[in-house]
């Protein structure tokens, strides 16, 4: 049966991606729609961040806006995490974990959700490999197999994945996260998520209409 692919370009530390997560879960549950994850690597290499006063205030201000518009909540433990001065946000390890979960058990989206919850609700350090290993076990992945596959996927394989994600992003003339792209055959169309925040029924109706238009 023919299907639509939704390419989801995200970053684990993108607050708006966290805000969009209910919409992404709905999309993943739709018949005739295949969700493909693309980690964008927003905070990798020279762009990884050590939280300072300027970044702390930026995140707090942005999180308020995200909560107001999307209805997503940010936990007290997350706010306590932001007050610590030794926190480093590096997107590479969590993206590696998502790639690994997808490869092992088609649980990339499950891992992304677990990482977002651990970060934005529980205030965990999700750039730490030990934290990611705990999350992998929580979502039902074998500890040893995850460790082995994570080690193979880290560094250059993950960087290659990120480069591919950014190539797709540039192909549709976008630069930010989240970006959602519908593909049917060779046709690509960017979907504007903004109008669907906090409106899951409207979003589900849009996806149904999209399937009808593309697959009828």
C-alpha positions as CSV (number, residue, x, y, z in Angstrom):
1,X,0.0,0.0,0.0
2,X,1.2,3.5,-0.8
3,X,2.1,5.7,2.0
4,X,3.3,9.2,2.9
5,X,6.6,9.7,4.6
6,X,6.8,12.5,7.2
7,X,10.4,13.6,7.7
8,X,10.8,15.1,11.2
9,X,13.9,17.2,11.6
10,X,14.4,17.9,15.3
11,X,16.9,18.4,18.1
12,X,16.6,16.9,21.6
13,X,17.4,20.3,23.1
14,X,15.0,22.2,20.9
15,X,12.2,23.5,23.2
16,X,9.8,24.0,20.3
17,X,10.4,20.3,19.3
18,X,9.3,19.4,22.9
19,X,6.3,21.6,22.4
20,X,5.5,19.8,19.1
21,X,5.9,16.3,20.6
22,X,2.1,15.6,21.0
23,X,1.6,16.5,17.3
24,X,4.4,14.2,16.3
25,X,3.0,11.3,18.3
26,X,-0.4,11.8,16.6
27,X,1.3,11.8,13.2
28,X,3.2,8.6,14.0
29,X,0.0,6.8,14.9
30,X,-1.8,7.6,11.6
31,X,-2.3,4.8,9.1
32,X,-0.6,5.3,5.7
33,X,2.0,7.6,7.3
34,X,5.6,6.7,8.0
35,X,7.5,8.9,10.4
36,X,11.3,9.3,9.7
37,X,13.4,11.0,12.3
38,X,16.3,13.3,11.4
39,X,18.4,14.7,14.3
40,X,19.6,18.2,13.4
41,X,22.5,18.6,15.8
42,X,21.6,22.1,17.0
43,X,24.1,22.0,19.9
44,X,27.0,19.9,18.7
45,X,30.7,20.5,18.3
46,X,31.6,24.2,18.8
47,X,27.8,24.9,19.2
48,X,27.4,22.8,22.4
49,X,26.4,25.0,25.3
50,X,27.5,25.3,28.9
51,X,24.7,27.0,30.8
52,X,25.5,30.6,31.9
53,X,23.3,33.5,33.0
54,X,22.6,34.6,29.5
55,X,21.6,31.1,28.3
56,X,19.6,30.5,31.4
57,X,17.5,33.6,30.9
58,X,17.1,32.8,27.2
59,X,15.8,29.3,28.0
60,X,13.5,30.4,30.7
61,X,11.9,33.1,28.6
62,X,11.5,30.8,25.6
63,X,10.1,28.0,27.7
64,X,7.4,30.3,29.1
65,X,6.4,31.1,25.5
66,X,6.4,27.4,24.5
67,X,4.3,26.5,27.6
68,X,1.8,29.3,26.8
69,X,1.4,28.4,23.2
70,X,1.6,24.6,23.2
71,X,0.4,23.6,26.7
72,X,3.5,21.6,27.4
73,X,4.9,21.7,30.9
74,X,8.4,22.2,32.3
75,X,9.1,20.5,35.6
76,X,10.6,22.0,38.7
77,X,13.6,19.6,38.4
78,X,14.3,21.0,35.0
79,X,14.3,24.5,36.4
80,X,16.7,23.4,39.1
81,X,18.9,21.9,36.4
82,X,19.1,25.2,34.7
83,X,20.4,26.8,37.9
84,X,23.5,24.7,38.0
85,X,26.6,26.1,36.5
86,X,28.2,22.9,35.2
87,X,25.5,21.8,32.8
88,X,26.6,21.1,29.3
89,X,24.0,20.7,26.5
90,X,25.5,18.5,23.7
91,X,23.0,17.2,21.2
92,X,25.3,14.5,19.9
93,X,24.9,11.7,22.5
94,X,21.1,11.9,22.7
95,X,20.9,11.8,18.9
96,X,23.1,8.7,18.9
97,X,20.8,7.2,21.5
98,X,17.8,7.9,19.2
99,X,19.5,6.4,16.2
100,X,20.5,3.4,18.2
101,X,17.0,2.8,19.6
102,X,15.5,3.1,16.1
103,X,18.1,0.7,14.7
104,X,17.6,-1.9,17.4
105,X,13.8,-1.9,17.9
106,X,12.2,0.8,15.8
107,X,12.0,2.8,19.0
108,X,13.5,6.1,17.9
109,X,10.5,8.2,18.7
110,X,10.0,6.4,22.0
111,X,13.6,7.2,22.9
112,X,13.1,10.9,21.8
113,X,10.1,11.2,24.1
114,X,12.0,9.5,27.0
115,X,14.9,12.0,26.5
116,X,12.5,15.0,26.3
117,X,10.7,13.9,29.5
118,X,14.0,13.2,31.3
119,X,15.3,16.6,30.4
120,X,12.3,19.0,30.5
121,X,10.4,17.3,33.3
122,X,12.9,15.3,35.4
123,X,15.9,17.6,35.0
124,X,18.3,14.8,34.0
125,X,21.5,15.3,32.2
126,X,20.6,13.7,28.9
127,X,24.0,14.4,27.3
128,X,25.5,11.9,29.7
129,X,25.8,8.4,28.3
130,X,24.9,6.8,31.7
131,X,21.6,8.7,31.7
132,X,20.9,7.5,28.1
133,X,21.7,3.9,29.0
134,X,19.1,4.1,31.9
135,X,16.5,5.5,29.5
136,X,17.2,2.7,27.0
137,X,16.5,0.2,29.7
138,X,13.4,2.0,30.7
139,X,12.0,1.7,27.2
140,X,12.8,-2.0,27.1
141,X,16.1,-2.2,25.2
142,X,18.8,-4.7,26.2
143,X,21.5,-2.9,28.2
144,X,24.5,-4.7,26.6
145,X,23.2,-4.6,23.1
146,X,22.4,-0.9,23.4
147,X,25.8,-0.1,24.8
148,X,27.5,-2.0,21.9
149,X,25.4,-0.4,19.2
150,X,25.6,3.1,20.8
151,X,29.4,2.8,20.7
152,X,29.3,1.9,17.0
153,X,26.9,4.8,16.2
154,X,28.6,7.5,18.2
155,X,30.9,10.2,16.7
156,X,31.2,10.0,12.9
157,X,28.1,7.8,12.2
158,X,26.0,10.3,14.1
159,X,27.8,13.3,12.5
160,X,27.0,11.8,9.1
161,X,23.4,11.4,10.1
162,X,23.3,15.1,11.2
163,X,24.9,16.2,7.9
164,X,22.2,14.3,6.0
165,X,19.5,15.9,8.2
166,X,20.8,19.4,7.5
167,X,21.1,18.7,3.7
168,X,17.3,17.8,3.8
169,X,16.6,21.0,5.8
170,X,18.5,23.1,3.2
171,X,16.7,21.3,0.4
172,X,13.4,22.7,1.5
173,X,14.9,26.1,2.3
174,X,14.5,25.8,6.1
175,X,17.1,26.4,8.9
176,X,15.3,25.8,12.1
177,X,13.7,23.1,14.3
178,X,11.2,21.6,14.3
179,X,10.7,21.1,10.6
180,X,8.2,18.6,9.3
181,X,8.3,17.6,5.6
182,X,5.7,15.4,3.9
183,X,7.0,13.3,1.0
184,X,5.0,11.3,-1.5
185,X,7.0,9.8,-4.3
186,X,9.5,12.6,-5.1
187,X,7.3,15.5,-4.0
188,X,8.3,17.3,-0.8
189,X,6.1,19.7,1.1
190,X,6.9,21.6,4.4
191,X,4.1,21.4,6.9
192,X,3.6,24.5,9.2
193,X,3.1,23.1,12.7
194,X,2.4,26.5,14.4
195,X,-1.3,26.6,13.7
196,X,-1.8,23.1,15.3
197,X,-0.2,23.6,18.7
198,X,-2.8,22.7,21.4
199,X,-5.3,21.6,18.6
200,X,-4.8,17.9,18.3
201,X,-8.2,17.2,16.7
202,X,-7.5,19.8,14.0
203,X,-4.1,18.3,13.4
204,X,-5.5,14.8,13.1
205,X,-8.1,16.0,10.6
206,X,-5.3,17.7,8.6
207,X,-3.3,14.5,8.4
208,X,-6.4,12.5,7.3
209,X,-7.0,15.1,4.6
210,X,-3.4,14.9,3.6
211,X,-3.5,11.2,3.2
212,X,-6.7,11.4,1.2
213,X,-5.2,14.1,-1.1
214,X,-2.0,12.2,-1.7
215,X,-3.2,8.6,-1.8
216,X,-6.6,8.8,-3.5
